[in-house]
Amino acid sequence: MKLLVTGAAGFIGSNFVRYAMKVHPDWEIAVVDKLTYAGNLANLEDVAGGPKCRFHRADICDAEGMDRIFSSERPDAVINFAAETHVDRSIDDPSLFLKTNIVGTQTLMDASRKAGVDRYLQISTDEVYGSLGATGLFTEESPLKPNSPYAASKTSADLLARAYFKTYGFPTLVTRCSNNYGPYQFPEKLIPFFVTLLHEGKQVPVYGDGMNVRDWIHVDDHSRAVEAVLLRGRPGGIYNIGGGNERTNIEITKFLIEAMGKDASVMKFVPDRPGHDRRYAIDDTRIRAELGVVPQVPFQEGLAATVRWYLDNESWWQAVRSGDYLNFYDRWYSKAGR
C-alpha cells in the first residue's frame, strides 16, 4: 500500500506511522505536517526520510500544495490526523480550529477525490458527542452535541466526510476515539503536563472538583484500531474506539502523584474551564464485533510505562518547552543534505 498520513508529526499521527512501518514493512508512507506548535519532526526522527517514509512540510488547507503532493506520491489511501486539538486554545481563539479542522478537511478530501484514492479515513474524537450523565455510553448513533469550539470543528469535519460519501460516493471512514495517552504527547495535555510539573517539584492544577470522567486508551491500541478500520472498515462507516478505562481526573492525578513519589499537597484546585464536559464513555461494540478490535494495553501498566517514558526522555519535552523543537526541521533538512 501507498499511504499518505497528514498530521504525522503530532502525538497520535507519529505513533501510528511508527506502528505501521513496523507491522507493514512493505508499505510506502508519505507523511505530511505543517509543523505548527504541536507538530514535532523529532517525533519521526527515527523513521522519516528513507525511501519508505517521505516527509512533506505542507498545510492541508493549501489546495495547490496538496495537489502537488498527491501527484508525486499517488497514494492508495489517506489518513487525516491533522487537526488543532487543544480545547483551551479553541476557547481562546476558535478561528484557527475552524480553518484547519473544517476547511483543511474539505481541501484534503477534494485532493483525495481528484487523485482517486481508494479509502479516506478521518480521525475524529468522542468530544463530538458532548457530555454524558452519570450513566450511559456514546454509540455511533448518539446525537452530535459538541460543547467547545474544538469539538464543533471536529463535528463539522465528520459531517463533511458523511456528505462526501453520500453526495460523491467518496469512500470515507470516520473513527471517534476516547482520550489517548502514551509517548510523544505534547506537554500541554494532562498526563505529560502533570508528570513534567511533578518532576520539577511544582504543583499540578486540577480543574473544578476533579470529578470529570474520561475513557483512556493507550496510543498503541488506537493505532491498531486505525489500522483495522483503514483495511477492513465499511466505506461510509463510523467506528468508536474506546479503552474501557473510565477514570476521573482526580484518579489520574493521584496515580501520577503516587508514581512520582509525591503527596496530595502538590494538588491545587483551580476554577473549571468554560463548557467543560463532565463525562465521556465509549461503546465500542461495533469495532469489536465487525473488526475484532480489542484494547491490549492494561491501563495501569500503560500509564506507568508512559510516566517512565517522559522521565527517560526529558530532553524531548524540555526542547518542546523551550521552543527549540521548532528548529528541528531546519537541522534535519540540513543534515540530510536536502
PyMOL commands that set and color helices and strands:
alter all, ss='L'
color gray80, all
select helices_A, chain A and resi 11-23+41-44+63-73+87-92+95-115+126-129+149-168+190-199+219-232+249-259+264-266+285-291+299-312+314-322+324-335
alter helices_A, ss='H'
color red, helices_A
select strands_A, chain A and resi 2-6+28-33+53-57+77-80+119-125+172-177+179-181+204-207+213-218+238-241+246-248+267-270
alter strands_A, ss='S'
color yellow, strands_A
deselect
rebuild
show_as cartoon
